[in-house]
Amino acid sequence: MGGRAESGFIAMREARARYTELARRLGLLPSQGRALPLDSHGGREFIDCPPSDGEVHYVWSFLLWGSLMQPDIRRRLRQAWGLCERHAWAFLSVEAAFRPQFLHVSALVYEDLMGRARHTFRLTRPWKAGRLRHALRQQEPCIMCDIGYGPHSRGFGSADLLGRGRDIASLRSIAEATRPWWGDTVCGICSGEGSPVRCRRHLRDELLDGAGSRQVEDAGHLVWRITEHVVRFSNSFRWELRGTDTQEDRAALISAVGWCSGWRPLLSIVDSGGAGHELSG
């Protein structure tokens, strides 16, 4: 049984590799994959350039093919703490656009990543900054950046499918409905509002600058809180636990994405008034 499963994973990986090569030959992707700078597509640009056709197609294919079940994909997501700032929110936005009541793949990804984060803080007691700084580093590039996807990537799919995927209205609706529960988890540097809360990246930056033990302890408590509710949200997709999730559990998915990758794309959506619902051409 295990041999058949492994063969299936290999076949799926080979099919994806063939698709990627074909897309490059057709000019839908750059001739070579590249790791883009971490912040190259973050912030305000997410409002001006919602998920591109290429990004929509990648996420749709990821959901359709069950790519999360591939061991290499899971490993790379762990090593990179998910995706870059833009692509983390683009992934959640596209999944929400197609199935807003069934964010199962994102829930599984962030249950895994926040479980790793909780384990990291447990291992580093008594709060040794050097060990924590090492554990929070990004060891792999964002998968989507590495392939070459960005705000203007072209992709396969019908106009209806790509249009639905580009629309960030569902993500915005979920974020606004759950804001009372994720609002106090926003990184103060990402928001520019001076809150002492930090996302993973900015916490690590401050550890490099000699952050105090109290700040690290507060960050550990935040990670435990987010993880507890993300696990509940993920478990709610099991048949015997269906309907047990709360708004606070759903909000924890927002908090988890922000903690792992940064908050600016989401903040640009919820703070943009009426902007963000229109599709980019």
TILUMMI-34650 format. One record per residue (C-alpha): residue number from 1; chain; x, y, z. Coordinates in nm, 4 decimals. Last residue first. Layout:
<romis>
pos,unit,X,Y,Z
NUM,A,X,Y,Z;
...
</romis>
This chain:
<romis>
pos,unit,X,Y,Z
281,A,-0.7525,4.3080,-1.6176;
280,A,-0.7613,4.3557,-1.2439;
279,A,-1.0843,4.2587,-1.0786;
278,A,-1.2737,4.5084,-0.8676;
277,A,-1.3467,4.4206,-0.5081;
276,A,-1.0287,4.5715,-0.3716;
275,A,-1.1341,4.9243,-0.3111;
274,A,-1.4573,5.0114,-0.1309;
273,A,-1.2862,5.1176,0.1898;
272,A,-0.9205,5.0211,0.1652;
271,A,-0.8491,4.9349,0.5284;
270,A,-0.9632,4.5718,0.5055;
269,A,-0.7725,4.5046,0.1848;
268,A,-0.4503,4.6966,0.2595;
267,A,-0.4427,4.5282,0.5977;
266,A,-0.4538,4.1890,0.4289;
265,A,-0.1610,4.2688,0.1993;
264,A,0.0430,4.4228,0.4862;
263,A,0.0184,4.1444,0.7448;
262,A,0.3349,3.9358,0.7398;
261,A,0.4344,3.5769,0.6527;
260,A,0.4026,3.3438,0.9534;
259,A,0.2179,3.5713,1.1957;
258,A,-0.0139,3.7102,0.9300;
257,A,-0.1086,3.3679,0.7967;
256,A,-0.1654,3.2424,1.1509;
255,A,-0.3739,3.5433,1.2504;
254,A,-0.6062,3.4968,0.9532;
253,A,-0.6419,3.1274,1.0382;
252,A,-0.7031,3.2276,1.3999;
251,A,-1.0014,3.4328,1.2861;
250,A,-1.1783,3.1122,1.1858;
249,A,-1.1309,2.9758,1.5385;
248,A,-1.2550,3.3027,1.6900;
247,A,-1.5587,3.2909,1.4630;
246,A,-1.6333,2.9484,1.6073;
245,A,-1.5717,2.5957,1.4813;
244,A,-1.7860,2.3027,1.6011;
243,A,-1.9952,2.2746,1.2842;
242,A,-1.8420,1.9460,1.1755;
241,A,-1.6622,1.7599,1.4542;
240,A,-1.7655,1.4013,1.3606;
239,A,-1.7182,1.4768,0.9922;
238,A,-1.3713,1.6233,1.0302;
237,A,-1.3565,1.9754,0.8891;
236,A,-1.3934,2.1168,1.2413;
235,A,-1.0507,1.9721,1.3234;
234,A,-0.8828,2.2454,1.1177;
233,A,-1.0706,2.5190,1.3034;
232,A,-0.9906,2.3650,1.6404;
231,A,-0.6236,2.3341,1.5439;
230,A,-0.6231,2.6969,1.4296;
229,A,-0.7754,2.7949,1.7662;
228,A,-0.5055,2.6360,1.9806;
227,A,-0.2299,2.7484,1.7444;
226,A,-0.3284,3.1142,1.7652;
225,A,-0.3242,3.1108,2.1464;
224,A,0.0040,2.9207,2.1687;
223,A,0.1686,3.1587,1.9219;
222,A,0.0454,3.4610,2.1169;
221,A,0.1819,3.3191,2.4431;
220,A,0.5206,3.2647,2.2778;
219,A,0.5264,3.6203,2.1467;
218,A,0.4587,3.7497,2.4991;
217,A,0.7543,3.5448,2.6255;
216,A,0.9786,3.6835,2.3532;
215,A,0.8796,4.0387,2.4405;
214,A,0.9433,3.9692,2.8099;
213,A,1.2872,3.8200,2.7324;
212,A,1.4060,4.1405,2.5691;
211,A,1.4866,4.1880,2.2023;
210,A,1.8585,4.2115,2.1187;
209,A,1.8777,4.3553,1.7672;
208,A,1.8874,4.0118,1.6053;
207,A,1.5913,3.9223,1.8232;
206,A,1.4223,4.2303,1.6806;
205,A,1.4609,4.1006,1.3270;
204,A,1.3329,3.7592,1.4385;
203,A,1.0224,3.9189,1.5843;
202,A,0.9788,4.1120,1.2610;
201,A,0.9792,3.7949,1.0546;
200,A,0.7582,3.5942,1.2900;
199,A,0.4950,3.8653,1.3282;
198,A,0.5320,4.1080,1.6182;
197,A,0.2960,4.2497,1.8807;
196,A,0.4284,4.5589,2.0630;
195,A,0.1725,4.7789,1.8808;
194,A,0.3250,5.0914,1.7243;
193,A,0.0633,5.1538,1.4557;
192,A,0.2798,5.0932,1.1487;
191,A,0.0608,4.7970,1.0555;
190,A,0.3465,4.5655,0.9598;
189,A,0.5585,4.7020,1.2461;
188,A,0.2821,4.6600,1.5023;
187,A,0.2178,4.3004,1.3978;
186,A,-0.1528,4.2227,1.4076;
185,A,-0.2672,3.9827,1.6832;
184,A,-0.5034,4.2322,1.8506;
183,A,-0.7258,4.2530,1.5414;
182,A,-0.7629,3.8769,1.5024;
181,A,-1.0755,3.8212,1.7131;
180,A,-1.2724,4.1420,1.6473;
179,A,-1.1657,4.1142,1.2807;
178,A,-1.3603,3.7928,1.2158;
177,A,-1.6373,3.9296,0.9931;
176,A,-1.4038,4.1807,0.8269;
175,A,-1.1459,3.9157,0.7422;
174,A,-1.4040,3.6722,0.6050;
173,A,-1.5574,3.9431,0.3854;
172,A,-1.2166,4.0590,0.2639;
171,A,-1.1172,3.7072,0.1708;
170,A,-1.4432,3.6647,-0.0190;
169,A,-1.4066,3.9999,-0.2008;
168,A,-1.0552,3.9227,-0.3278;
167,A,-1.1700,3.8511,-0.6840;
166,A,-0.8809,3.7079,-0.8861;
165,A,-1.0021,3.3489,-0.8472;
164,A,-1.3487,3.4262,-0.9762;
163,A,-1.2042,3.5966,-1.2818;
162,A,-0.9685,3.3070,-1.3496;
161,A,-1.2549,3.0571,-1.3399;
160,A,-1.4876,3.2727,-1.5507;
159,A,-1.2220,3.3568,-1.8105;
158,A,-1.1499,2.9861,-1.8490;
157,A,-0.8151,2.8539,-1.7383;
156,A,-0.4412,2.8634,-1.8070;
155,A,-0.2103,3.1258,-1.6629;
154,A,-0.0353,3.4573,-1.7124;
153,A,0.1835,3.6101,-1.4442;
152,A,0.1385,3.9833,-1.3740;
151,A,0.1355,3.9942,-0.9928;
150,A,0.4045,3.7246,-0.9621;
149,A,0.4756,3.3573,-1.0292;
148,A,0.8347,3.2582,-1.1062;
147,A,0.8653,2.8968,-0.9911;
146,A,1.0725,3.0098,-0.6921;
145,A,0.8232,3.2848,-0.6170;
144,A,0.5448,3.0266,-0.5940;
143,A,0.7466,2.7938,-0.3713;
142,A,0.8584,3.0746,-0.1377;
141,A,1.2301,3.0346,-0.0835;
140,A,1.3637,2.7780,0.1667;
139,A,1.5388,2.8125,0.5042;
138,A,1.3412,3.1007,0.6547;
137,A,1.4704,3.1741,1.0047;
136,A,1.2513,3.1236,1.3100;
135,A,1.4570,2.8384,1.4564;
134,A,1.7858,3.0307,1.4443;
133,A,1.6395,3.3360,1.6186;
132,A,1.4850,3.1068,1.8778;
131,A,1.8168,2.9402,1.9525;
130,A,1.9987,3.2733,1.9788;
129,A,1.7287,3.4361,2.1893;
128,A,1.7390,3.1769,2.4646;
127,A,1.3901,3.1945,2.6089;
126,A,1.4235,2.9452,2.9007;
125,A,1.2858,2.7705,2.7061;
124,A,1.3777,2.7384,2.3410;
123,A,1.2195,2.4027,2.2786;
122,A,0.8703,2.5166,2.3780;
121,A,0.8937,2.8205,2.1517;
120,A,0.9878,2.6007,1.8574;
119,A,0.7151,2.3458,1.9346;
118,A,0.4578,2.6248,1.9210;
117,A,0.5995,2.7420,1.5883;
116,A,0.5929,2.3891,1.4447;
115,A,0.2305,2.3535,1.5505;
114,A,0.1723,2.6918,1.3913;
113,A,0.3116,2.5594,1.0630;
112,A,0.1140,2.2325,1.0639;
111,A,-0.2177,2.3882,1.1671;
110,A,-0.1319,2.6563,0.9132;
109,A,-0.1113,2.4181,0.6181;
108,A,-0.4125,2.2119,0.7289;
107,A,-0.6329,2.5202,0.7663;
106,A,-0.5172,2.6525,0.4301;
105,A,-0.6189,2.3236,0.2684;
104,A,-0.9535,2.3079,0.4484;
103,A,-1.0839,2.6550,0.3750;
102,A,-1.4323,2.5101,0.3171;
101,A,-1.6952,2.7791,0.3696;
100,A,-1.5315,3.0294,0.1344;
99,A,-1.4896,2.7704,-0.1429;
98,A,-1.3726,2.9194,-0.4735;
97,A,-1.2978,3.2765,-0.3678;
96,A,-1.1759,3.1646,-0.0248;
95,A,-0.9170,2.9341,-0.1860;
94,A,-0.8073,3.2208,-0.4089;
93,A,-0.7770,3.4650,-0.1191;
92,A,-0.5913,3.2159,0.1021;
91,A,-0.3348,3.1552,-0.1718;
90,A,-0.3041,3.5259,-0.2511;
89,A,-0.2534,3.5988,0.1190;
88,A,0.0433,3.3623,0.1472;
87,A,0.1575,3.4646,-0.2025;
86,A,0.2016,3.8299,-0.1149;
85,A,0.3860,3.7797,0.2148;
84,A,0.6022,3.4925,0.0957;
83,A,0.4742,3.1376,0.1412;
82,A,0.4598,2.8955,0.4328;
81,A,0.7279,2.9090,0.7037;
80,A,0.9865,2.8489,0.4279;
79,A,1.1197,2.5211,0.5720;
78,A,0.7710,2.4056,0.6623;
77,A,0.6311,2.4869,0.3193;
76,A,0.9264,2.3126,0.1564;
75,A,0.8741,1.9974,0.3618;
74,A,0.5013,1.9848,0.2897;
73,A,0.5685,2.0243,-0.0829;
72,A,0.8314,1.7481,-0.0747;
71,A,0.5965,1.5128,0.1097;
70,A,0.3191,1.5539,-0.1503;
69,A,-0.0159,1.5629,0.0297;
68,A,-0.0375,1.9400,-0.0056;
67,A,-0.0502,1.8905,-0.3824;
66,A,-0.4061,1.7599,-0.3625;
65,A,-0.4425,1.7893,-0.7387;
64,A,-0.7439,2.0215,-0.7350;
63,A,-0.6246,2.2457,-0.4515;
62,A,-0.2757,2.2929,-0.5964;
61,A,-0.4234,2.3294,-0.9464;
60,A,-0.6495,2.6085,-0.8213;
59,A,-0.3547,2.7692,-0.6415;
58,A,-0.1362,2.7577,-0.9527;
57,A,-0.4147,2.8784,-1.1821;
56,A,-0.4940,3.1736,-0.9569;
55,A,-0.1256,3.2691,-0.9388;
54,A,-0.0970,3.2556,-1.3168;
53,A,-0.4128,3.4594,-1.3687;
52,A,-0.2808,3.7196,-1.1251;
51,A,-0.3925,3.7457,-0.7629;
50,A,-0.4919,4.1065,-0.6905;
49,A,-0.2731,4.3828,-0.8401;
48,A,-0.3651,4.7307,-0.7109;
47,A,-0.4910,4.5969,-0.3804;
46,A,-0.2028,4.3499,-0.3443;
45,A,0.0395,4.6245,-0.4499;
44,A,-0.0310,4.8071,-0.1245;
43,A,0.1816,4.5718,0.0790;
42,A,0.3779,4.2777,-0.0513;
41,A,0.5094,4.1741,-0.3920;
40,A,0.8868,4.2163,-0.3542;
39,A,0.8825,4.1772,0.0240;
38,A,1.0679,3.8457,0.0460;
37,A,1.2869,3.9139,-0.2551;
36,A,1.2014,3.6869,-0.5479;
35,A,1.3333,3.3323,-0.5682;
34,A,1.3675,3.2476,-0.9335;
33,A,1.2346,2.9865,-1.1703;
32,A,1.3843,2.9905,-1.5155;
31,A,1.2415,3.0756,-1.8563;
30,A,0.9852,3.3004,-1.6885;
29,A,0.6297,3.1642,-1.6826;
28,A,0.3375,3.1806,-1.9258;
27,A,0.5746,3.2056,-2.2211;
26,A,0.4472,2.8915,-2.3898;
25,A,0.7788,2.7165,-2.3247;
24,A,0.7587,2.8186,-1.9580;
23,A,0.4079,2.6789,-1.9237;
22,A,0.5196,2.3513,-2.0825;
21,A,0.8061,2.3213,-1.8320;
20,A,0.5730,2.3881,-1.5416;
19,A,0.3184,2.1352,-1.6705;
18,A,0.5862,1.8689,-1.7088;
17,A,0.7104,1.9343,-1.3532;
16,A,0.3536,1.9126,-1.2232;
15,A,0.3073,1.5772,-1.3955;
14,A,0.6380,1.4504,-1.2500;
13,A,0.5313,1.5503,-0.8992;
12,A,0.1932,1.3796,-0.9448;
11,A,0.3608,1.0612,-1.0696;
10,A,0.6027,1.0609,-0.7758;
9,A,0.3166,1.1044,-0.5299;
8,A,0.1283,0.8165,-0.6901;
7,A,0.4345,0.5934,-0.6759;
6,A,0.4666,0.6692,-0.3041;
5,A,0.1034,0.5757,-0.2484;
4,A,0.1487,0.2497,-0.4387;
3,A,0.4581,0.1607,-0.2348;
2,A,0.2804,0.2355,0.0943;
1,A,0.0000,0.0000,0.0000;
</romis>
